[in-house]
């Protein structure tokens, strides 16, 4: 989680298309540095009625059509005293949906108390779900891992390994073969919804650059085009490259699945030994294909062993039959 | 060169897991190690080779090793068979 997330940071979130919050600040600007501590929203109906028990004052206050209509009624009836009490609470901000405007007295109170007033054209329900999504991403557990994240045949593959083992070179070859680079060197991983690991470049400003020994820093977007990159991707497979160690036992069958724990989520891991003559990109491509098969419920190694077992069983039966008939002959 | 006959005593026969054990053990030795069953000979360091032998329960395999550590290699492999590959 990041150290502090203010209302200004919320306005600065660069969210696109169906994630966009479409927020702008219309008042209370001095309060934009107020911190959002809770990834949640509050509909202030009860508070506007003067009931402040268990009031969610640390949450973003969402005013929809109902609340705004109620504000209007309060102002028309001259019952605006509650506004003063309402703004005594240090709420992060008040947010109007449906492109609605706050009523004048309410707005004046907000300005006076330095409570930011935000506005969006989205309807309340849509705003709430997008806001919750955005906030849960912001407040998600984050870990930065040294590695390369590529998308291979639609599978997010995180390549790990000691420096100099060839992670970037492997990724470069994968990009050359038509796959996509998500992040090189530092991958920022967020745990979303408790079981999804979303990876992206730790520093967005750096974009999709790579360091290749002997070449220096290269720009993948410019060299390979926009089709060769991706903003973020779910991590579905971890491939750990390591120097070939003749004393180490590598998986020869692949029937047992090994996993690695990242932010409490278990991801399948493969340890791939590297040595001259082993084409690692092709091995990773095959691993990604195999992972897709597994997702469809087909486990190559297990199915193979099942047929071997069946075959051995039939061999066994045959040899026993041959033996028995042999003995009968002799009897 | 050393030769020794061993019998497959685990019920399931030599499927993937035992084959992997054999290959891993054989791989630790410098000697050339071959398995023979019903006249078919394969390299004991090849996992697919071992599986395609089709060594079912009670089949007899001849282990043949040739090299500087042939005795140790044959002993180690024979022990695997004796222990039924830690299976039933």
Interface residues (C-beta under 8 A of the other chain):
Chain A: X249 X252 X253 X255 X301 X304 X305 X308 X309 X311 X312 X313 X315 X316 X319
Chain B: X12 X13 X14 X15 X16 X17 X19 X20 X23 X24 X47 X51 X54 X55 X56 X57 X58 X59
